[in-house]
Amino acid sequence: MVECLLIDRDANERKRVSQLLGDLGLKAAERSAAIEGLKYCNDNFTDVVVMATSAGGMAASDFIRQVRKSPRGKKTVVILYSAKPNADEISKSILEGAADFIMQPFDRELLQFKLHQAGVI
């Protein structure tokens, strides 16, 4: 079973993306802030993190850097998304090891493609 974590401070968007992940056969733990997600990743093995770049608490690139420091997080796939992308932050996140970035709004097919491309499903 693929262990998934979804991080987004917007409850409605978390619900929408969680439903998309569920439609793809993934059950995601949910957190509203990057700092909460980092604690979750430190306490649990997580195959994939799907994260809004605006999750709050820390920059996405810092989140990825911290996840990679943990033995449990070395192979965690991170896919970022945003409606208002910040090119600098996305670049930093890719350099830190993010697998991909998706523009919002996105649908099930695009999410499935990105997860497949990253080797998650």
ROPA-763406 format. One record per residue: residue number from 0; residue in one letter; x, y, z of N, C-alpha, C in turn. Coordinates in nm, 3 decimals. Each point is the difference from the previous one (the first is absolute). Example, Ala and Ser with C-alpha at 12.3 -4.5 7.8 and 13.67 -1.06 7.14 Angstrom:
(0 "a" (1.319 -0.569 0.780) (-0.089 0.119 0.000) (0.090 0.120 0.000))
(1 "s" (-0.035 0.105 -0.072) (0.082 0.119 0.006) (-0.077 0.109 0.073))
end
This chain:
(0 "m" (0.084 -0.118 0.000) (-0.084 0.118 0.000) (0.089 0.124 0.000))
(1 "v" (-0.032 0.095 -0.085) (0.075 0.124 -0.008) (-0.044 0.093 0.113))
(2 "e" (0.097 0.045 0.079) (-0.027 0.093 0.109) (0.011 0.142 -0.054))
(3 "c" (-0.107 0.078 0.015) (-0.007 0.133 -0.060) (-0.033 0.103 0.107))
(4 "l" (0.058 0.118 -0.016) (-0.031 0.114 0.087) (-0.038 0.117 -0.088))
(5 "l" (-0.110 0.064 0.033) (-0.049 0.118 -0.071) (0.012 0.120 0.094))
(6 "i" (0.066 0.107 -0.048) (0.016 0.120 0.082) (-0.056 0.120 -0.076))
(7 "d" (-0.100 0.064 0.060) (-0.060 0.121 -0.057) (-0.075 0.070 0.111))
(8 "r" (0.020 0.130 0.014) (-0.069 0.071 0.108) (-0.147 0.027 -0.031))
(9 "d" (-0.039 -0.010 -0.126) (-0.139 0.022 -0.041) (-0.079 -0.132 0.016))
(10 "a" (-0.092 -0.003 0.095) (-0.075 -0.122 0.029) (-0.079 -0.049 -0.121))
(11 "n" (-0.057 0.092 -0.076) (-0.078 -0.042 -0.118) (0.091 -0.062 -0.105))
(12 "e" (0.117 0.056 -0.019) (0.093 -0.056 -0.098) (0.055 -0.134 0.049))
(13 "r" (0.026 -0.013 0.130) (0.043 -0.129 0.056) (-0.105 -0.106 -0.028))
(14 "k" (-0.125 0.037 0.019) (-0.109 -0.096 -0.023) (-0.004 -0.040 -0.147))
(15 "r" (0.014 0.097 -0.091) (-0.004 -0.028 -0.144) (0.116 -0.090 -0.042))
(16 "v" (0.121 0.035 0.042) (0.117 -0.078 -0.040) (-0.002 -0.137 0.066))
(17 "s" (-0.046 -0.006 0.123) (-0.012 -0.129 0.069) (-0.095 -0.093 -0.076))
(18 "q" (-0.109 0.056 -0.052) (-0.094 -0.078 -0.080) (0.067 -0.050 -0.128))
(19 "l" (0.077 0.086 -0.065) (0.072 -0.042 -0.121) (0.097 -0.114 0.031))
(20 "l" (0.073 0.014 0.111) (0.093 -0.107 0.040) (-0.076 -0.128 0.031))
(21 "g" (-0.113 0.013 0.067) (-0.084 -0.117 0.030) (-0.049 -0.067 -0.127))
(22 "d" (-0.038 0.079 -0.100) (-0.044 -0.056 -0.129) (0.111 -0.079 -0.067))
(23 "l" (0.124 0.033 0.034) (0.116 -0.069 -0.056) (0.046 -0.117 0.088))
(24 "g" (-0.076 -0.027 0.105) (0.032 -0.112 0.088) (0.096 0.031 0.113))
(25 "l" (0.026 0.129 0.023) (0.089 0.040 0.107) (-0.080 0.060 0.114))
(26 "k" (0.034 -0.036 0.122) (-0.062 0.063 0.116) (0.105 0.091 0.061))
(27 "a" (-0.030 0.126 0.007) (0.098 0.098 0.046) (-0.029 0.046 0.141))
(28 "a" (0.105 0.005 0.081) (-0.007 0.073 0.126) (0.001 0.147 -0.039))
(29 "e" (-0.064 0.083 0.077) (-0.009 0.143 -0.036) (0.055 0.086 0.112))
(30 "r" (0.071 0.104 -0.042) (0.049 0.101 0.093) (-0.023 0.136 -0.063))
(31 "s" (-0.018 0.103 0.085) (-0.030 0.133 -0.053) (0.122 0.089 -0.014))
(32 "a" (0.114 -0.040 0.056) (0.120 0.084 -0.008) (0.123 -0.087 -0.021))
(33 "a" (0.099 0.058 -0.065) (0.123 -0.073 -0.030) (0.068 -0.050 0.127))
(34 "i" (0.000 0.080 0.104) (0.067 -0.039 0.124) (-0.068 -0.124 0.061))
(35 "e" (-0.134 -0.007 -0.010) (-0.072 -0.119 0.047) (0.032 -0.120 -0.089))
(36 "g" (0.013 0.027 -0.131) (0.036 -0.106 -0.094) (0.138 -0.054 0.026))
(37 "l" (0.092 0.087 0.036) (0.136 -0.043 0.030) (0.002 -0.092 0.122))
(38 "k" (-0.076 0.036 0.103) (-0.009 -0.087 0.118) (-0.059 -0.135 -0.039))
(39 "y" (-0.103 0.001 -0.083) (-0.060 -0.125 -0.046) (0.104 -0.085 -0.073))
(40 "c" (0.076 0.062 -0.090) (0.101 -0.073 -0.076) (0.111 -0.055 0.089))
(41 "n" (0.034 0.073 0.106) (0.102 -0.047 0.093) (-0.048 -0.119 0.083))
(42 "d" (-0.131 -0.007 0.022) (-0.058 -0.107 0.082) (-0.050 -0.119 -0.079))
(43 "n" (-0.017 0.017 -0.132) (-0.060 -0.105 -0.084) (0.076 -0.012 -0.131))
(44 "f" (0.003 -0.121 -0.054) (0.056 -0.015 -0.135) (-0.104 0.052 -0.098))
(45 "t" (0.041 0.086 -0.091) (-0.091 0.059 -0.097) (0.060 -0.017 -0.139))
(46 "d" (-0.073 -0.067 -0.090) (0.049 -0.020 -0.137) (-0.007 0.127 -0.081))
(47 "v" (-0.109 0.075 0.017) (-0.022 0.119 -0.081) (-0.067 0.110 0.082))
(48 "v" (0.046 0.123 -0.023) (-0.062 0.118 0.058) (-0.052 0.084 -0.116))
(49 "v" (-0.127 0.033 0.004) (-0.061 0.091 -0.097) (-0.027 0.127 0.081))
(50 "m" (0.063 0.110 -0.043) (0.004 0.118 0.086) (-0.025 0.129 -0.076))
(51 "a" (-0.085 0.085 0.056) (-0.018 0.135 -0.052) (0.123 0.081 0.039))
(52 "t" (0.051 0.079 -0.094) (0.117 0.081 0.032) (-0.034 0.107 0.103))
(53 "s" (-0.127 0.028 0.017) (-0.045 0.100 0.098) (-0.047 -0.065 0.129))
(54 "a" (0.049 -0.120 0.030) (-0.048 -0.074 0.117) (0.025 0.073 0.130))
(55 "g" (0.099 0.083 0.006) (0.023 0.079 0.121) (0.091 -0.070 0.100))
(56 "g" (0.063 0.082 0.081) (0.087 -0.052 0.103) (0.146 -0.005 -0.042))
(57 "m" (0.025 -0.025 -0.128) (0.135 0.001 -0.054) (-0.009 -0.008 -0.152))
(58 "a" (0.103 0.042 -0.066) (0.004 -0.006 -0.147) (0.006 -0.146 -0.043))
(59 "a" (-0.056 -0.028 -0.116) (0.000 -0.137 -0.053) (0.142 -0.054 -0.012))
(60 "s" (0.093 0.082 -0.045) (0.139 -0.046 -0.014) (0.060 -0.036 0.135))
(61 "d" (-0.033 0.076 0.104) (0.048 -0.033 0.135) (-0.062 -0.129 0.050))
(62 "f" (-0.129 -0.018 -0.029) (-0.068 -0.124 0.037) (0.071 -0.120 -0.063))
(63 "i" (0.026 0.008 -0.129) (0.065 -0.111 -0.070) (0.138 -0.025 0.058))
(64 "r" (0.077 0.104 0.023) (0.134 -0.014 0.058) (-0.007 -0.072 0.134))
(65 "q" (-0.097 0.037 0.084) (-0.014 -0.063 0.132) (-0.045 -0.146 -0.013))
(66 "v" (-0.091 -0.028 -0.090) (-0.046 -0.138 -0.021) (0.118 -0.087 -0.043))
(67 "r" (0.084 0.051 -0.088) (0.114 -0.077 -0.052) (0.104 -0.031 0.108))
(68 "k" (0.003 0.077 0.108) (0.094 -0.025 0.109) (-0.037 -0.124 0.080))
(69 "s" (-0.128 -0.035 -0.001) (-0.048 -0.114 0.076) (0.024 -0.129 -0.078))
(70 "p" (0.044 -0.106 0.068) (0.018 -0.128 -0.071) (-0.130 -0.047 -0.066))
(71 "r" (-0.113 0.033 0.060) (-0.129 -0.040 -0.057) (-0.036 0.082 -0.124))
(72 "g" (0.059 0.117 -0.015) (-0.039 0.091 -0.107) (0.092 0.004 -0.120))
(73 "k" (0.105 -0.079 0.001) (0.097 0.006 -0.110) (-0.061 -0.035 -0.135))
(74 "k" (-0.100 -0.090 -0.001) (-0.061 -0.043 -0.126) (-0.142 0.053 -0.018))
(75 "t" (-0.044 0.086 0.088) (-0.135 0.055 -0.010) (-0.012 0.087 -0.124))
(76 "v" (-0.101 -0.028 -0.080) (-0.030 0.079 -0.120) (-0.083 0.120 0.043))
(77 "v" (0.038 0.120 -0.045) (-0.076 0.121 0.033) (-0.048 0.063 -0.130))
(78 "i" (-0.131 0.018 -0.009) (-0.062 0.068 -0.113) (-0.067 0.125 0.053))
(79 "l" (0.036 0.113 -0.056) (-0.052 0.130 0.043) (-0.110 0.049 -0.093))
(80 "y" (-0.086 0.085 0.053) (-0.100 0.065 -0.085) (-0.030 0.140 0.052))
(81 "s" (-0.047 0.085 -0.092) (-0.035 0.137 0.036) (-0.083 0.063 -0.112))
(82 "a" (-0.087 0.092 0.040) (-0.075 0.079 -0.097) (0.079 0.123 -0.041))
(83 "k" (0.087 0.045 0.088) (0.083 0.119 -0.025) (0.146 -0.038 0.025))
(84 "p" (0.061 -0.064 -0.099) (0.135 -0.051 0.021) (0.105 0.110 0.015))
(85 "n" (0.094 -0.028 0.085) (0.116 0.085 0.020) (0.118 -0.074 -0.063))
(86 "a" (0.047 0.049 -0.114) (0.104 -0.071 -0.076) (0.124 -0.025 0.083))
(87 "d" (0.039 0.097 0.083) (0.119 -0.016 0.083) (-0.018 -0.116 0.098))
(88 "e" (-0.115 -0.004 0.067) (-0.024 -0.106 0.098) (-0.013 -0.136 -0.067))
(89 "i" (-0.063 -0.005 -0.115) (-0.012 -0.127 -0.072) (0.139 -0.049 -0.042))
(90 "s" (0.083 0.089 -0.050) (0.137 -0.036 -0.038) (0.078 -0.054 0.119))
(91 "k" (-0.008 0.070 0.112) (0.070 -0.046 0.121) (-0.052 -0.137 0.042))
(92 "s" (-0.131 -0.020 -0.009) (-0.060 -0.128 0.040) (0.044 -0.113 -0.090))
(93 "i" (0.007 0.025 -0.130) (0.046 -0.102 -0.094) (0.147 -0.034 0.031))
(94 "l" (0.080 0.101 0.027) (0.141 -0.024 0.035) (0.014 -0.080 0.129))
(95 "e" (-0.094 0.019 0.094) (0.003 -0.075 0.125) (-0.054 -0.143 -0.017))
(96 "g" (-0.065 -0.027 -0.115) (-0.044 -0.136 -0.025) (-0.147 -0.020 -0.027))
(97 "a" (-0.077 0.108 -0.017) (-0.141 -0.018 -0.037) (-0.006 -0.071 -0.134))
(98 "a" (-0.094 -0.091 -0.013) (-0.013 -0.077 -0.123) (-0.066 0.081 -0.111))
(99 "d" (-0.095 0.086 0.037) (-0.074 0.072 -0.102) (-0.082 0.111 0.062))
(100 "f" (-0.060 0.080 -0.089) (-0.086 0.110 0.039) (-0.122 -0.002 -0.091))
(101 "i" (-0.118 0.025 0.059) (-0.125 0.003 -0.075) (-0.067 0.135 0.024))
(102 "m" (-0.048 0.062 -0.108) (-0.078 0.123 0.010) (-0.143 -0.035 0.038))
(103 "q" (-0.057 0.078 0.089) (-0.142 -0.014 0.033) (-0.081 0.083 -0.097))
(104 "p" (-0.120 -0.037 -0.030) (-0.064 -0.124 0.044) (0.049 -0.118 -0.084))
(105 "f" (0.005 -0.116 0.062) (0.038 -0.121 -0.072) (-0.107 -0.105 0.023))
(106 "d" (-0.003 -0.096 -0.089) (-0.102 -0.105 0.009) (0.065 -0.134 0.033))
(107 "r" (-0.083 -0.101 0.012) (0.044 -0.135 0.036) (0.102 -0.053 -0.100))
(108 "e" (-0.025 0.022 -0.128) (0.088 -0.055 -0.103) (0.141 0.059 0.008))
(109 "l" (0.009 0.131 0.022) (0.132 0.062 0.011) (0.072 -0.048 0.127))
(110 "l" (-0.072 -0.008 0.111) (0.060 -0.048 0.123) (0.048 -0.144 -0.018))
(111 "q" (-0.083 -0.081 -0.063) (0.038 -0.139 -0.026) (0.126 -0.008 -0.086))
(112 "f" (0.006 0.082 -0.104) (0.116 0.003 -0.088) (0.126 0.038 0.078))
(113 "k" (-0.008 0.103 0.083) (0.116 0.046 0.077) (0.045 -0.105 0.101))
(114 "l" (-0.096 -0.065 0.066) (0.034 -0.106 0.096) (0.063 -0.120 -0.072))
(115 "h" (-0.053 -0.033 -0.115) (0.057 -0.109 -0.080) (0.141 0.036 -0.048))
(116 "q" (0.015 0.121 -0.048) (0.129 0.048 -0.049) (0.106 -0.004 0.111))
(117 "a" (-0.043 0.026 0.123) (0.092 0.000 0.114) (0.021 -0.141 0.057))
(118 "g" (-0.069 -0.099 -0.056) (0.018 -0.137 0.044) (-0.076 -0.039 0.124))
(119 "v" (-0.101 0.081 0.035) (-0.078 -0.026 0.120) (-0.109 -0.103 -0.025))
(120 "i" (-0.065 0.011 -0.115) (-0.107 -0.096 -0.035) (0.028 -0.057 -0.138))
end
